[in-house]
Amino acid sequence: MDEEPLSNWAERRDAKIGRLRAAPVTGGAGPKGSHVSPDAPRVIERWNGYAWELHTLVSNLAEAQRILYPNTAETSPAPGPAPNPLGPGTGMHRKPQAPRSDRR
């Protein structure tokens, strides 16, 4: 039997239940990229296991992103310069240096 058990498939399907997505409320053939019409109202849809259903309506892309990714603001890195993992030099193809041991 080369097919996977039905229980494995059901677990994968059930893991997706409750997933949210945003689609612009514009005429056309369906959902488009988020960069299209960022000021257009968005429908937030929720996957119920069989079809996308209306969850809520928001006025623009920024509000939709706050609903879709609620914890993003809390986990943002501290402001400041990023650490440089590369060694000194100006070459475009520099490789990160391996950690040195303190052997003498």
N, CA, C and O of each residue as an XYZ file, in Angstrom:
416
protein
N       0.848     -1.178      0.000
C       0.000      0.000      0.000
C       0.890      1.236      0.000
O       1.563      1.520      0.991
N       0.895      1.967     -1.102
C       1.734      3.146     -1.246
C       1.047      4.425     -0.793
O       1.687      5.475     -0.728
N      -0.220      4.361     -0.485
C      -0.944      5.555     -0.088
C      -0.803      5.790      1.408
O      -0.625      4.857      2.191
N      -0.889      7.068      1.787
C      -0.803      7.394      3.207
C      -2.126      7.067      3.896
O      -3.170      7.048      3.243
N      -2.101      6.814      5.181
C      -3.341      6.544      5.909
C      -4.251      7.779      5.915
O      -3.773      8.913      5.893
N      -5.530      7.547      5.944
C      -6.512      8.626      5.954
C      -6.340      9.517      7.183
O      -6.584     10.721      7.107
N      -5.928      8.950      8.304
C      -5.757      9.746      9.522
C      -4.649     10.790      9.349
O      -4.772     11.896      9.877
N      -3.587     10.474      8.634
C      -2.521     11.456      8.382
C      -3.036     12.616      7.536
O      -2.737     13.777      7.815
N      -3.800     12.299      6.516
C      -4.377     13.338      5.670
C      -5.328     14.212      6.477
O      -5.309     15.435      6.340
N      -6.157     13.599      7.317
C      -7.122     14.356      8.122
C      -6.403     15.282      9.101
O      -6.861     16.401      9.331
N      -5.294     14.840      9.677
C      -4.528     15.699     10.587
C      -3.981     16.918      9.854
O      -4.044     18.030     10.378
N      -3.443     16.725      8.646
C      -2.930     17.849      7.868
C      -4.051     18.815      7.500
O      -3.875     20.031      7.570
N      -5.201     18.272      7.109
C      -6.329     19.134      6.756
C      -6.828     19.908      7.965
O      -7.096     21.105      7.868
N      -6.957     19.234      9.109
C      -7.460     19.888     10.314
C      -6.497     20.944     10.837
O      -6.930     21.903     11.474
N      -5.200     20.790     10.583
C      -4.217     21.780     11.040
C      -4.418     23.115     10.332
O      -4.032     24.158     10.860
N      -5.015     23.095      9.150
C      -5.228     24.323      8.387
C      -6.528     25.026      8.757
O      -6.728     26.173      8.359
N      -7.404     24.387      9.495
C      -8.680     25.002      9.875
C      -8.398     26.204     10.762
O      -7.594     26.136     11.692
N      -9.066     27.292     10.461
C      -8.889     28.517     11.233
C      -7.874     29.469     10.632
O      -7.720     30.587     11.125
N      -7.180     29.062      9.585
C      -6.216     29.924      8.917
C      -6.929     31.130      8.323
O      -8.055     31.016      7.837
N      -6.273     32.282      8.363
C      -6.858     33.511      7.832
C      -6.099     33.972      6.595
O      -4.904     33.717      6.451
N      -6.816     34.656      5.705
C      -6.184     35.302      4.559
C      -6.941     36.581      4.252
O      -8.109     36.718      4.614
N      -6.290     37.504      3.593
C      -6.906     38.777      3.228
C      -7.006     38.864      1.709
O      -6.085     38.479      0.988
N      -8.130     39.371      1.242
C      -8.333     39.564     -0.193
C      -8.930     40.952     -0.405
O      -9.842     41.346      0.321
N      -8.427     41.700     -1.393
C      -8.982     43.024     -1.645
C     -10.426     42.944     -2.135
O     -10.796     42.031     -2.874
N     -11.222     43.902     -1.715
C     -12.612     43.961     -2.152
C     -12.639     44.804     -3.426
O     -12.947     45.996     -3.399
N     -12.317     44.168     -4.516
C     -12.335     44.825     -5.824
C     -12.915     43.836     -6.815
O     -12.943     42.632     -6.559
N     -13.368     44.334     -7.925
C     -13.880     43.451     -8.949
C     -12.733     42.672     -9.567
O     -11.591     43.132     -9.563
N     -13.024     41.528    -10.083
C     -11.961     40.766    -10.730
C     -12.162     39.283    -10.542
O     -13.221     38.824    -10.114
N     -11.119     38.544    -10.871
C     -11.207     37.089    -10.892
C     -10.829     36.431     -9.574
O     -10.674     35.210     -9.544
N     -10.675     37.158     -8.506
C     -10.360     36.533     -7.233
C      -9.235     37.229     -6.502
O      -8.845     38.337     -6.870
N      -8.705     36.588     -5.464
C      -7.653     37.215     -4.658
C      -6.427     37.563     -5.502
O      -6.048     36.832     -6.417
N      -5.825     38.698     -5.164
C      -4.629     39.159     -5.849
C      -3.538     39.365     -4.810
O      -3.776     39.171     -3.618
N      -2.365     39.751     -5.238
C      -1.262     40.002     -4.323
C      -1.571     41.134     -3.368
O      -2.358     42.025     -3.687
N      -0.955     41.103     -2.193
C      -1.241     42.115     -1.175
C      -0.776     43.498     -1.606
O      -1.289     44.499     -1.105
N       0.185     43.578     -2.524
C       0.690     44.871     -2.973
C      -0.291     45.595     -3.899
O      -0.135     46.791     -4.149
N      -1.285     44.893     -4.402
C      -2.255     45.491     -5.311
C      -3.271     46.274     -4.494
O      -3.928     45.712     -3.617
N      -3.405     47.550     -4.770
C      -4.365     48.436     -4.107
C      -4.261     48.361     -2.576
O      -5.187     47.871     -1.929
N      -3.156     48.838     -1.982
C      -3.003     48.747     -0.532
C      -4.035     49.557      0.254
O      -4.269     49.277      1.429
N      -4.657     50.562     -0.382
C      -5.662     51.366      0.309
C      -7.076     50.837      0.128
O      -8.015     51.396      0.694
N      -7.245     49.787     -0.637
C      -8.580     49.216     -0.866
C      -9.022     48.419      0.362
O      -8.189     47.864      1.079
N     -10.334     48.365      0.601
C     -10.820     47.538      1.715
C     -10.481     46.075      1.479
O     -10.345     45.629      0.340
N     -10.348     45.347      2.559
C      -9.996     43.926      2.484
C     -11.020     43.089      3.218
O     -11.579     43.506      4.232
N     -11.256     41.903      2.690
C     -12.066     40.897      3.362
C     -11.094     39.938      4.024
O     -10.188     39.421      3.370
N     -11.272     39.699      5.309
C     -10.483     38.679      5.997
C     -11.323     37.409      5.955
O     -12.447     37.374      6.455
N     -10.760     36.372      5.353
C     -11.472     35.110      5.206
C     -10.827     34.048      6.087
O      -9.616     34.060      6.312
N     -11.641     33.140      6.577
C     -11.187     32.067      7.470
C     -11.485     30.732      6.803
O     -12.578     30.529      6.272
N     -10.509     29.816      6.829
C     -10.688     28.488      6.246
C     -11.407     27.608      7.251
O     -10.936     27.447      8.377
N     -12.557     27.026      6.860
C     -13.330     26.190      7.777
C     -13.116     24.695      7.535
O     -13.807     23.865      8.126
N     -12.177     24.357      6.683
C     -11.902     22.960      6.372
C     -12.440     22.554      5.016
O     -12.041     21.530      4.462
N     -13.346     23.358      4.481
C     -13.955     23.035      3.187
C     -13.958     24.224      2.242
O     -13.841     24.050      1.029
N     -14.093     25.443      2.788
C     -14.156     26.639      1.954
C     -13.741     27.854      2.776
O     -13.754     27.818      4.007
N     -13.371     28.939      2.076
C     -13.062     30.195      2.751
C     -14.370     30.894      3.069
O     -15.214     31.066      2.190
N     -14.545     31.301      4.325
C     -15.767     32.005      4.727
C     -15.409     33.381      5.270
O     -14.300     33.587      5.764
N     -16.341     34.321      5.181
C     -16.121     35.686      5.639
C     -15.861     35.692      7.144
O     -16.623     35.111      7.916
N     -14.784     36.349      7.550
C     -14.444     36.475      8.967
C     -14.684     37.911      9.429
O     -15.359     38.137     10.433
N     -14.130     38.887      8.695
C     -14.339     40.300      9.007
C     -13.964     41.143      7.797
O     -13.422     40.635      6.815
N     -14.254     42.420      7.877
C     -13.947     43.368      6.809
C     -13.120     44.491      7.413
O     -13.473     45.015      8.469
N     -12.021     44.870      6.762
C     -11.168     45.955      7.240
C     -10.999     46.989      6.137
O     -11.268     46.709      4.969
N     -10.549     48.194      6.512
C     -10.530     49.286      5.547
C      -9.301     49.333      4.644
O      -9.356     49.952      3.581
N      -8.174     48.690      5.039
C      -6.991     48.732      4.174
C      -6.024     47.594      4.505
O      -6.284     46.782      5.393
N      -4.922     47.549      3.788
C      -3.939     46.483      3.954
C      -3.290     46.509      5.334
O      -3.053     45.449      5.914
N      -2.998     47.690      5.875
C      -2.342     47.784      7.183
C      -3.196     47.144      8.277
O      -2.674     46.424      9.128
N      -4.487     47.399      8.259
C      -5.374     46.780      9.252
C      -5.455     45.274      9.053
O      -5.503     44.516     10.022
N      -5.470     44.843      7.803
C      -5.511     43.405      7.521
C      -4.260     42.718      8.056
O      -4.345     41.625      8.617
N      -3.112     43.345      7.890
C      -1.871     42.754      8.381
C      -1.846     42.689      9.907
O      -1.283     41.752     10.473
N      -2.449     43.673     10.579
C      -2.519     43.625     12.046
C      -3.356     42.441     12.516
O      -3.076     41.869     13.570
N      -4.368     42.068     11.757
C      -5.194     40.909     12.127
C      -4.481     39.604     11.768
O      -4.488     38.653     12.551
N      -3.872     39.561     10.589
C      -3.219     38.337     10.135
C      -1.951     38.023     10.919
O      -1.640     36.853     11.141
N      -1.219     39.043     11.338
C       0.065     38.868     12.033
C       0.070     39.676     13.327
O       0.776     40.681     13.414
N      -0.696     39.266     14.330
C      -0.858     40.091     15.536
C       0.397     40.197     16.403
O       0.539     41.196     17.109
N       1.294     39.252     16.394
C       2.451     39.270     17.290
C       3.699     39.860     16.660
O       4.761     39.823     17.281
N       3.619     40.392     15.476
C       4.797     40.901     14.776
C       5.406     42.091     15.504
O       6.630     42.180     15.596
N       4.599     43.002     16.022
C       5.122     44.196     16.678
C       5.838     43.845     17.982
O       6.803     44.516     18.351
N       5.390     42.821     18.675
C       5.989     42.452     19.944
C       7.353     41.805     19.772
O       8.203     41.921     20.655
N       7.578     41.134     18.669
C       8.817     40.384     18.488
C       9.811     41.087     17.569
O      10.785     40.470     17.137
N       9.589     42.366     17.262
C      10.519     43.050     16.374
C      11.852     43.265     17.090
O      11.876     43.488     18.300
N      12.948     43.201     16.355
C      14.252     43.360     16.985
C      14.466     44.779     17.482
O      13.818     45.716     17.015
N      15.371     44.929     18.425
C      15.682     46.242     18.976
C      16.322     47.100     17.886
O      17.078     46.586     17.062
N      16.029     48.401     17.873
C      16.626     49.254     16.853
C      18.129     49.377     17.069
O      18.617     49.270     18.194
N      18.836     49.598     16.007
C      20.284     49.745     16.079
C      20.936     48.995     14.949
O      20.265     48.304     14.183
N      22.238     49.126     14.842
C      22.923     48.447     13.736
C      22.921     46.939     13.931
O      23.013     46.437     15.051
N      22.815     46.243     12.830
C      22.844     44.780     12.864
C      24.286     44.312     13.017
O      25.197     44.961     12.503
N      24.512     43.202     13.711
C      25.883     42.703     13.831
C      26.414     42.241     12.481
O      25.659     41.735     11.650
N      27.696     42.414     12.267
C      28.324     42.041     11.006
C      28.959     40.662     11.159
O      29.974     40.531     11.844
N      28.381     39.617     10.531
C      28.947     38.274     10.675
C      30.172     38.048      9.793
O      30.833     37.015      9.898
N      30.473     39.005      8.931
C      31.594     38.834      8.012
C      32.847     39.476      8.592
O      32.766     40.395      9.407
N      33.980     38.996      8.175
C      35.249     39.531      8.630
C      35.556     40.861      7.981
O      34.769     41.358      7.176
N      36.691     41.442      8.323
C      37.057     42.723      7.725
C      37.348     42.554      6.233
O      37.727     41.477      5.774
N      37.167     43.608      5.517
C      37.427     43.570      4.084
C      36.261     44.139      3.314
O      35.204     44.414      3.882
N      36.452     44.317      2.021
C      35.407     44.927      1.209
C      34.954     44.038      0.064
O      34.157     44.473     -0.768
N      35.434     42.822     -0.001
C      35.106     41.942     -1.122
C      33.650     41.546     -1.151
O      33.022     41.377     -0.106
N      33.116     41.399     -2.336
C      31.719     41.021     -2.495
C      31.497     39.552     -2.133
O      30.395     39.168     -1.741
N      32.534     38.738     -2.264
C      32.377     37.310     -2.044
C      33.060     36.848     -0.757
O      33.593     35.740     -0.695
N      33.041     37.689      0.253
C      33.659     37.307      1.522
C      32.877     36.172      2.155
O      31.653     36.114      2.037
N      33.559     35.296      2.806
C      32.924     34.202      3.523
C      32.948     34.524      5.007
O      33.896     35.145      5.488
N      31.912     34.108      5.745
C      31.965     34.310      7.189
C      33.167     33.557      7.762
O      33.477     32.446      7.331
N      33.834     34.168      8.728
C      34.996     33.524      9.319
C      34.557     32.488     10.331
O      33.597     32.687     11.074
N      35.279     31.373     10.347
C      35.000     30.332     11.330
C      35.432     30.814     12.699
O      36.412     31.551     12.808
N      34.722     30.414     13.755
C      35.142     30.839     15.090
C      36.552     30.322     15.395
O      36.894     29.182     15.083
N      37.342     31.174     16.001
C      38.716     30.802     16.336
C      38.764     30.243     17.748
O      38.054     30.704     18.642
N      39.590     29.269     17.925
C      39.785     28.764     19.282
C      40.886     29.591     19.938
O      41.699     30.191     19.235
N      40.927     29.635     21.225
C      41.896     30.443     21.948
C      43.161     29.653     22.274
O      43.772     29.872     23.320
N      43.555     28.751     21.402
C      44.787     27.966     21.597
C      46.003     28.833     21.309
O      45.977     29.682     20.418
N      47.048     28.613     22.059
C      48.279     29.353     21.838
C      49.418     28.438     21.624
O      50.544     28.891     21.421
